[in-house]
Amino acid sequence: MTMNNIKSYFTTLTVITAAFLVLKSEIVVATIPTGPERWTSPCGAMSTTGDPPPIPVRPSFEIVTDMMIQILEGRDYSADLQNKCAYDRIKSGRLIAMLDSEPLEGYERVKELSEEDLETALDNVTKAHIDNYRILSIHLVYIEEMRFDEVYEQDAYTKDIRKLENKLFGVLCLMNEDISNSRVDINHISRDAMDTDLRTPSTRMDRFVRDYVTVKETTKLLDNFIILYRAIKDNMSSSK
């Protein structure tokens, strides 16, 4: 191979590399979620703030009963996806144990549910809904990014993620219904609630770790919801 051929080869290689980097950049940009933030309107086109509640207004007990069904099903979906992330992607038992015990920088862990939390929720169900709406919305921001990033894995878990997402939006919709019945507005979060570094992990394994923690913490949140809303439902039932 002559020097001219060598120069031509490296020039061509440089152009190809540059084109690849541009394409890669475009792919990354394309997979950053845009458009409507679904958690601001979980019931579909209906606005979640300011509008009068639907007629007739359903009793809170009926709404919370429906919520429990959605929460329990969502918990099953989340736990199943958590196991897939652990055993198909993380694979290391030692790393899984560490992620289960240590906080991930930039990700706020779900708090343990206390007796005080239960008492506060029983005293003011609407406030409990509003607090939980915000927390669940943040989790859905992360789950949305997780789904968008599945493009790098040939959409292997996209169906599972969508199934979980839809169930969690069902929970949000029911929370929204009960909050709207109380004529209280919801201060919605935006996608900015997600840590920038976690949105753009530097390696594939970093992304796997982020996704595992996302689903693990979602499972834990739903465990809290099961305890909390079961107590609320029982309290409403005894007050009839």
N, C-alpha and C positions, 0 to 999 in steps of 0.2 A: 504494500500500500504506500503510495507516494505522500509527500508532505501535504500537497494540495488536497489529496483525498482525505488525509487525516483532518486537515482544517475543515474541509467540507463536512466530514462526519460529525465533528464536535459542534460546528455551527448548527447543523440539523438537529443534533441532540439537544442543544441549548433551546432552540425554538420549540421542540417537542416538550421539553421540561417546562418551559414558560407557559405553553398552552395548557399543559396538565394542571399547573398551579392555578391558572385563571379559572379553569373548569372546576377544580376542586373548590375554589373560593365561591363560585357561583352555586355549587351544590350546597355548601354550608349555608349561604344566605337563603337559598330556596327552602331549607328545612328549618329555619327559624320561624315559629308560628306568627302569623299575621291575621288580620281580619277581626271579626267580632270575638270578644272575650265571652265565651259561652256561659261562664259562671255568673255574669251580670244579668243573664236572661235564661235561667235554667229550664223554664217551662216552655221555651220556644219564643215566638214573636212577642208574647205578652211582656210588658214592662214589669220590672220587679220593684219599682219605687213610685210612690205618688199616686198610683191609680187606686180607685176603690176596690175592695175585695169582690170576687165574683158572687153572683146571686144564684141560688141561696148560699149563705155562708155555712160551711161544714163545721161541725163541732171539733174542738181541738183533740178530743179523745179519738175520734175517727181518723184524723190526720196522723196522729202519733202512732196509731195502730198500723196504718199503711207504711209509715216510716220504718217501723220495726221490721217489716217484711223486706223492704228494700235494703236496710242496713245488714240484716242477716245474710241475704244473698250476696251483697257486695263484699262482705267479709270472706265468704267462701271463694269468690273470684280473686280477691286480693291475696289470700293465703296460697291459693293454687299458683298464681303468678310469682309470688315470692319464692316458692319452692323451685319453680323453673329457673328463675334468675340465679338462685343459689347453686343448684346442682348442674345446670347446663352451661352457666357462664362464669360464675365465681369459682366453683369447683373446689377450692381450698377450704377444708373444714376449719383450719386455723384462722384464715382471713374472715370467714363467716362469723366465727365466734367473736373476733375482734370488732367487726362491724355491728354485731348485736350488743356489744357492751360499751363501745367507745363512740362518742359523737363525731359526726362527719362535719368538718369545718365548712361553715356557710349554711348548714342545714339545721333548723331548729327542731330538736327532738320533741316528740309528744310527751307531755307530762303525765305522771301517774295520777289517776283520778282519786281525789281525796273525799273524805266524808263531808268536808266543808263545801266542796264543789257540788256534791249531791244535794245538800241542804239549800244552797244558793239556787240551784236549778229548780228545785221543788217550789221555792218561794216565788220565782220569777221565770216562768217557762219561756216567755218571749225573749228575755235577755240571754237565756241559755241557747235558744235558737240562733240569735244574732252572733254570739261568740263562736258557736260551732260552725255557723255559715262561713265566717271569715277563715277559720282554720281549715275547713274542708276545701274552700276555694283555693287556698295556697297549695294544698296537696294536688289539686286539679291542674294548677299551673305547671307543676313538676311533671305530672302524668302526661299532660299535653306535650311537653318537650320530649319526654321519653318516647311517646308515640311517633313524633316527627323524626326523631333520630333512628327509629327502626329502619329507615331507608338504607342505613349502612349495613343492616343485617338481613337484607332481602325481605323485610317485613315479617320476619319469623314470628314475632309476638304481637303484631299489630291487631289481629283479631281479638286476642286475649285482653289487650290494653283497652280497645274500644268497648268491649263488653263490660269491663270494670268502670270505665269512664261513664258510660250510659247509666249504669246502676247508681253511681255517685251523683250524677246530675238529677236522677230521680229523687234521691234524698234531698238535694238542694231545693228542688221544685216544691217538695212538700214542706220543707222549712219555710220557704218563701210564702207559701199559701197561708201558713199559720201566722207568720209575721205580718203579712198584708191584712189579715183579719183584725189584727190589733192596731192597724193604721200607723205602723212604725216604718220608717224608711231604712234601707240597708245601705251602708257606706261600702261600696264595692272596692275590692283591690284591683290592681292591674298586673300585667305580666312582669312588671318591675319588682314584684314580690320575690322573684326567683333570683338567687345569687348569680351574678354574671359569670364567675369562674365555673360554677356548676352547670351553667347553660352551655358552655363551650369547653368541655373537658379536653385535656391535651392528649390523652391516649385512649385507646379502645377499652382497656381495663378500667381506667378512671370512669368511663361512661357506664360500664357494667356495675361498678361500685355505686355510683350515683343512683342508678336505676334500682339496684337491690335495696338500698337504703330508702328510696322513695316508696317502694311497695311495702317494705317491712314497717315503716312508720305509718303508712296508710292502714295496714292491718291492725296495728296497735291503736290507732285513732278509732277505728270501727269497733274494736273491743271495748273501748271507753264508751262509745255511743250505745252499745248494747246494754251495758250496765246502767247508764244514765237514763236512757229513754224507756227502759223497762221499769225503772223506779218511777219515772214521771207517769207512765201509763198506769201502773198499779195505784199510784196516789190519786190520779183522776178517777179511776174505777171505784176506789173506796169513798170518794167524795160525792158520788152520784146519789 
